């Protein structure tokens, strides 16, 4: 996580136990906290979504 950026927003959500266990195992395999893994995965998904929104034609090409 970027320590220069203030983190003020909090979110709570529920997951199926099986998904939680998979994420927990993934975080453990990478020797990092589960919260950090979830932050990273969400950040990557948002960045990918923004790229797709700015260049939808590129996304069409990549999905072929």
Backbone as CSV, one residue per row, in Angstrom:
resi,resn,N_x,N_y,N_z,CA_x,CA_y,CA_z,C_x,C_y,C_z
1,UNK,0.843,-1.183,0.000,0.000,0.000,0.000,0.883,1.239,0.000
2,UNK,0.419,2.250,-0.650,1.162,3.496,-0.697,0.958,4.236,0.616
3,UNK,2.003,4.365,1.393,1.901,4.969,2.722,1.744,6.488,2.665
4,UNK,1.937,7.107,1.467,1.783,8.551,1.325,0.322,8.958,1.136
5,UNK,-0.519,8.008,0.791,-1.925,8.284,0.543,-2.718,8.007,1.814
6,UNK,-3.483,8.994,2.286,-4.272,8.745,3.498,-5.417,7.776,3.208
7,UNK,-5.621,6.844,4.098,-6.704,5.880,3.971,-7.772,6.239,4.993
8,UNK,-8.880,6.779,4.506,-9.951,7.194,5.407,-11.201,6.340,5.221
9,UNK,-11.390,5.812,4.028,-12.606,5.043,3.754,-12.462,3.626,4.286
10,UNK,-13.522,3.151,4.887,-13.561,1.768,5.377,-14.776,1.102,4.747
11,UNK,-14.648,-0.170,4.540,-15.761,-0.922,3.972,-15.812,-2.292,4.647
12,UNK,-16.991,-2.738,4.898,-17.187,-4.071,5.464,-18.094,-4.831,4.503
13,UNK,-17.774,-6.071,4.267,-18.599,-6.889,3.395,-18.477,-8.347,3.809
14,UNK,-19.423,-9.131,3.344,-19.454,-10.548,3.700,-19.029,-11.365,2.489
15,UNK,-18.336,-12.457,2.760,-17.896,-13.379,1.717,-18.363,-14.784,2.055
16,UNK,-18.583,-15.597,1.042,-18.803,-17.009,1.339,-17.542,-17.574,2.003
17,UNK,-17.716,-18.496,2.918,-16.573,-19.058,3.644,-15.527,-19.625,2.697
18,UNK,-15.970,-20.275,1.622,-15.021,-20.883,0.682,-14.147,-19.827,0.005
19,UNK,-14.727,-18.677,-0.337,-13.943,-17.605,-0.953,-12.978,-17.001,0.057
20,UNK,-13.453,-16.818,1.280,-12.579,-16.308,2.339,-11.366,-17.223,2.514
21,UNK,-11.602,-18.513,2.561,-10.501,-19.460,2.756,-9.502,-19.419,1.605
22,UNK,-9.991,-19.267,0.386,-9.091,-19.167,-0.775,-8.250,-17.895,-0.700
23,UNK,-8.890,-16.776,-0.369,-8.151,-15.517,-0.248,-7.146,-15.585,0.897
24,UNK,-7.547,-16.167,2.004,-6.664,-16.292,3.153,-5.441,-17.149,2.819
25,UNK,-5.660,-18.251,2.100,-4.545,-19.115,1.695,-3.618,-18.382,0.733
26,UNK,-4.192,-17.603,-0.187,-3.411,-16.822,-1.140,-2.542,-15.817,-0.392
27,UNK,-3.129,-15.089,0.529,-2.380,-14.100,1.311,-1.268,-14.776,2.114
28,UNK,-1.581,-15.901,2.705,-0.574,-16.617,3.485,0.569,-17.097,2.597
29,UNK,0.248,-17.582,1.404,1.276,-18.046,0.466,2.210,-16.906,0.052
30,UNK,1.675,-15.685,0.016,2.483,-14.514,-0.347,3.034,-13.798,0.881
31,UNK,2.799,-14.378,2.063,3.308,-13.840,3.330,2.944,-12.374,3.522
32,UNK,1.643,-12.108,3.359,1.158,-10.744,3.595,-0.231,-10.795,4.201
33,UNK,-0.638,-9.699,4.805,-1.965,-9.672,5.430,-3.081,-9.811,4.398
34,UNK,-4.155,-10.429,4.822,-5.315,-10.598,3.944,-5.829,-9.246,3.459
35,UNK,-5.877,-8.254,4.334,-6.362,-6.922,3.944,-5.510,-6.332,2.828
36,UNK,-4.201,-6.559,2.867,-3.314,-6.045,1.823,-3.588,-6.743,0.501
37,UNK,-3.800,-8.049,0.542,-4.118,-8.784,-0.682,-5.415,-8.267,-1.292
38,UNK,-6.442,-8.112,-0.474,-7.736,-7.644,-0.979,-7.604,-6.234,-1.551
39,UNK,-6.872,-5.360,-0.868,-6.630,-4.006,-1.372,-5.975,-4.069,-2.750
40,UNK,-4.950,-4.903,-2.879,-4.207,-5.002,-4.134,-5.079,-5.539,-5.262
41,UNK,-5.855,-6.571,-4.985,-6.727,-7.156,-6.002,-7.791,-6.151,-6.443
42,UNK,-8.385,-5.446,-5.507,-9.403,-4.445,-5.849,-8.783,-3.303,-6.647
43,UNK,-7.612,-2.837,-6.224,-6.935,-1.748,-6.940,-6.625,-2.156,-8.382
44,UNK,-6.138,-3.381,-8.588,-5.844,-3.864,-9.939,-7.117,-3.935,-10.777
45,UNK,-8.203,-4.397,-10.184,-9.467,-4.497,-10.914,-9.978,-3.115,-11.317
46,UNK,-9.856,-2.145,-10.430,-10.297,-0.775,-10.745,-9.434,-0.192,-11.859
47,UNK,-8.127,-0.385,-11.770,-7.236,0.115,-12.829,-7.572,-0.515,-14.177
48,UNK,-7.828,-1.814,-14.186,-8.192,-2.500,-15.428,-9.513,-1.966,-15.969
49,UNK,-10.475,-1.776,-15.093,-11.774,-1.233,-15.501,-11.608,0.164,-16.122
50,UNK,-10.790,1.001,-15.493,-10.566,2.353,-16.029,-9.908,2.294,-17.399
51,UNK,-8.948,1.389,-17.588,-8.307,1.247,-18.907,-9.339,0.833,-19.949
52,UNK,-10.205,-0.100,-19.595,-11.235,-0.561,-20.523,-12.194,0.566,-20.886
53,UNK,-12.543,1.404,-19.920,-13.473,2.499,-20.164,-12.869,3.564,-21.072
54,UNK,-11.545,3.758,-20.959,-10.876,4.776,-21.774,-10.522,4.259,-23.157
55,UNK,-10.456,2.954,-23.315,-10.074,2.394,-24.597,-10.867,1.116,-24.866
56,UNK,-12.182,1.228,-25.098,-12.998,0.032,-25.289,-12.627,-0.763,-26.539
57,UNK,-12.108,-0.110,-27.567,-11.717,-0.823,-28.784,-10.541,-1.759,-28.511
58,UNK,-9.598,-1.322,-27.676,-8.466,-2.168,-27.313,-8.970,-3.403,-26.572
59,UNK,-9.944,-3.238,-25.708,-10.484,-4.370,-24.966,-11.146,-5.371,-25.908
60,UNK,-11.852,-4.868,-26.928,-12.479,-5.771,-27.900,-11.414,-6.589,-28.620
61,UNK,-10.318,-5.943,-29.005,-9.228,-6.624,-29.703,-8.609,-7.697,-28.810
62,UNK,-8.409,-7.392,-27.538,-7.752,-8.318,-26.629,-8.625,-9.521,-26.298
63,UNK,-9.937,-9.378,-26.412,-10.834,-10.482,-26.051,-11.069,-11.438,-27.206
64,UNK,-10.566,-11.129,-28.379,-10.752,-12.013,-29.545,-9.817,-13.179,-29.510
